[in-house]
Amino acid sequence: MRKNLGVQPALFPMPVVIVAAYGADGNICAMNAAWAQICAMDKIALFIDAEHKTTHNIMETKAFTVSIADVPNMKVADFFGIATGNEMSDKFERTGYHAVKSEFVNAPIITEFPVTLECEFAEEINTANMHAIVGKIVNVSAEENVIGDKDKILPEKVNALVFDQYRSGYFAIGEKVGQAWDAGAGLMNK
């Protein structure tokens, strides 16, 4: 039996990503964002508030990075979500983490996270129902230990975090349970 639960943001899983950008002063601002999604083969959409310090930095520098948060870095990833750069100018420095400038865009790569999408600002969408920053992915860099054949990222090696909006929890991505475009192929012949 099903039960009606009313209006909830009931989509699971949601990736936990860390969005980073330089400020006009060269300082790094990073934020935790669970409302992000690939929206084309070379585009990512960040559904983030216009008032975030990171959003302001993206609009100034026209570049940002998106890193996949992983289990070993959960504590810092969570900190990036609960602390605001609008009130804490040394937010990144407090973590003791490290960053290098991307070779492709004017944005920092936080070296502790295993996979990073390096993006140029493409578009800001601001309607009555949504605020989004769209980035053009110009490069993906990853630690060698999470890369498999043909330079494909291995999700089981990334140990990525996903956000559970139902209970505000973090979960880890685990084992592969099927092959896309094959698991349901038998139903094509019915």
N, C-alpha and C positions, 0 to 999 in steps of 0.2 A: 504494500500500500504506500502511495506517495503522500507527502505532507507539503502543503504550501508554506513557504518560508518568508514570503514578502520580497521586497527589493533588497538585494545584497549584491556586492561585487563578486559573485560566485563563479569565478573562473580559476581553475587550478590545472596545472602549475603556472606560476608566474616567475620568470627569471629574475634573479637578483643581480643587478648590474651596478657597476660603479662608474658614474659619469664624471669626467675630470676635464678641467679647462684652466688656462692661465688667466689671471686677472690683468688689468692694465698695468699693475705694479709688478707683474712677473710672478706673483705668488700663485700657488696651486690651490684650487678649490675642487673638492670632490664630494659627491653626494651619492647616496644609495637610492636607486630607483627600481621599483618592481613593475612599473607600468611602462614597459618598453617592448617594442616588437619590430622584427624585420618587416618592411613593407614593400620591398622590391629586391631583386637580386643584388643591387648595390646601394640599398637605402635602409635606414633604420629610423623609426619614429620614437621619440621620447615624449611621453605624456606627462610633462612636468609643469609645475606652476611657474608662471612668469616672474614671480617675486623671488625665486631662489637665487642666491648669489651665483651659483653655477650657471643658471640661465642667463644672468646679466653678463657673465664672463664670455659665454658662448656668443652672445650677440655682439660683444666688443671685438673678440678675436676671430670670429667666423670659423672656429675649429673646436673640436673636442674629441675625447676618446671615450670608449665604452668598454669596460673590462668585465669579464664574467667573474662574479664573486664565487669563491670556493670554500669548502668546509674548513681547511686550515686557517683561512683568513676571515672567518665568520665574525669574530669579535670586532675587528676593525671595520668590516663591512657594515655591521650594525651601528657602530659609532658614527660612520659617515651618514647614517640615516637619522640618528637622534640628535646630532649636533648641527647647528646651522652656521654656515659661513657668514651670514648677515650679522651674527652676534659674536662669533669666535674667529678672529682673524688668523689665529695659529692652528686652526682645525687640522690641517694636513700634518703639520710639524709635530703635533701632539702624539701622532701614531708611531713616529719613528720609522715610517715607511720611506721608500725611495722612489724617485721618478727620474726618467730621462726624457728628453725632448724627442718626439716622433721625428723620423726622417722625412715624413710625408706631409704632415700638417703642423701648425703651430699649437700643439697641445701636448700635455705630459702623458707618458705611459708609466703607470704605477707598476714597478717591476715585480712586486710580490704576487700579483694576480696572473694566472697562467695564460689567459687569452685576452687580447685587446683589439678592438675595432678602431681604426684611426679614421676620423671623419672630418669632412669639410661641411660647414653649414650650408644647407640647401634651401630651407624654407621654414618660416614660422607660420603656423596655422593658429588663428585665434578667432574662435566663433563663440556664440552663446553656449555651446555645448562642449567645447574642447579647446585646450591649449596644447600644442605640440611643437616640438622642434624636430625637423627632419634633417638627417645628415646623409651625405653621400659617402659611402665607405670607399676609401682610396687604398687601404691596406689593412690586412689582418696580420698581427704578429702573435706568436705563441711560443711557449717553452717547448723545447724539443721532446720532452718526455710525454707530451700530450698529443703529439703528431704521429699519425700512422702512415700507411701506404698512400702514395699519390698526394702527399701533403694535406691529408684530411685530418681534422681534429677528431680525437677519440673521446666522446662524452664520458665514457666510464673512467677515463684517466683524468679528466678535468676535475671531477668530484664537485660539480657545480651545485650551488645553493638554489633552491626555489622557495618562493614565499607562499605561505598558506594564509590567505586573508581571512579564513574562517576563524582561526584561533591565534593569529599573529605569530605563526611559528615558521621556522626554517626547516626544510627537508633537503636531503641530498639526492642527486640523480644517481641511479644505480645501474643495474644490469640491463642489457639489451634483451628484449623479449620477442622481437619479431623484425621482419624486413619489410619496409615500406614498398608499396606497389607490388607486393608478392603475397603478403599475409591473407588478403582477401581475393586474390586472383581466381581461386576455385569457384567463386560465386559467379564469375563472368560466363561460365559454361552452363548455367542452369536454364 
